[in-house]
Amino acid sequence: MISFLDLKEVNSSFRKELVDACARVIDSGWYIGGGELANFEKEFAAWCGARHCIGVANGLDALILTLRAWKLLGRLREGDEVIVPANTYIASVLAITENRLVPVLVEPEEGTFNLGAAAIEGAITERTRAILPVHLYGRLADMPGIMAVAEKYNLLVLEDSAQSHGASLDGRRAGTWGDAAGFSFYPGKNLGALGDAGAVTTSDDQLAEVLRALRNYGSHEKYKNLYQGVNSRLDEIQAAMLSVKLRHMDAHTERRREIARLYQQGIRNQAIELPLWERDEQHVFHLYVVRCKQRSALQTHLAQQGISTLIHYPIPPHKQQAYSGYANLSLPLTERIHEEVLSLPIGPTMTDDEARIVIDCCNSFMAD
Ligand SMILES: *Cc1c(COP(=O)(O)O)cnc(C)c1O
């Protein structure tokens, strides 16, 4: 039996450090907005290479609150258009509509699953004010190209970095390319808490200040409210867990890449298309996603040998009931991707032997 991602094993591998950190918080008597959060924010900002990190309750809030802060700062207005990849996880789109902004769903590049500069440029109208690129599956989008378009048309860029902790290009990590970035620390993400957590990174002092207030009822100072904020805080226990896990992140990323390398070299089947991976640093393999025209047969074949796989994602946002107004959009590439993608097991505790079993099973798959 090969599980998709064994979270229990991942967290057990530093059980003592986690338990010690937990005990430290319990014994401190301080559970919200204290030293653990300040410490993690400082460490994570430095690890990414950003000036600020603002911890929030989850990844969706990181995106929602950043767009909201830009509205408060007068940089965005209700009805403005935000370009977003059509094949993203629903949260990227929810963050836009939650702010009464208009998502413009754009087809990704076929090879990378990510937004490309040319498609973005083709979707720009006089109402476009922002781009929300998603570094899907852990692969950094073409940020040099995207930032050039943003500069040319004076657009804000919010990176959805929920799947791409540490992915980089030319030494610059996810979370430092755009004007701001939203991270998720959902337990199954590459850097995962033991519950919900998220953060925004930015090097914009003014944005950071507004976000620090917004997450805390809109208040900078107790009982004084500048904005109509929310309660979206990253609590001390989760911040302490994240500080422990951050210390192991680079090793975990390297292990994910080793598994990906085995897959890239070992899987040889005409019916299975492997992900593009040109530069090591660019991909952190949150997911290892292959394409197969006979996906359901491949998934069944793997399951028969005890190998768990998942589909990220089975239904694109514009085909969701929640967005029934978008159902008539023509996004053929996005729809094809959703019909063909399959995520193979990958994780920091997976062994070479397990990877070999997956490889053999992929190679013995016979398409009709
Ligand atoms: C997980 C995820 C989110 C949302 O993060 P949560 O912490 O679950 O709210 C947003 N965008 C993408 C691409 C994600 O994968």
The ligand as a Gaussian input file, in Angstrom:
#p B3LYP/6-31G(d) Opt

LIG

0 1
 C       -4.575000      25.351000      -0.652000
 C       -4.716000      26.445000      -1.622000
 C       -5.307000      27.673000      -1.276000
 C       -6.051000      27.922000       0.004000
 O       -5.367000      27.654000       1.178000
 P       -6.177000      27.303000       2.516000
 O       -5.129000      27.430000       3.571000
 O       -6.689000      25.921000       2.370000
 O       -7.258000      28.318000       2.672000
 C       -5.300000      28.697000      -2.213000
 N       -4.781000      28.514000      -3.443000
 C       -4.231000      27.349000      -3.824000
 C       -3.655000      27.222000      -5.192000
 C       -4.196000      26.267000      -2.929000
 O       -3.658000      25.117000      -3.331000

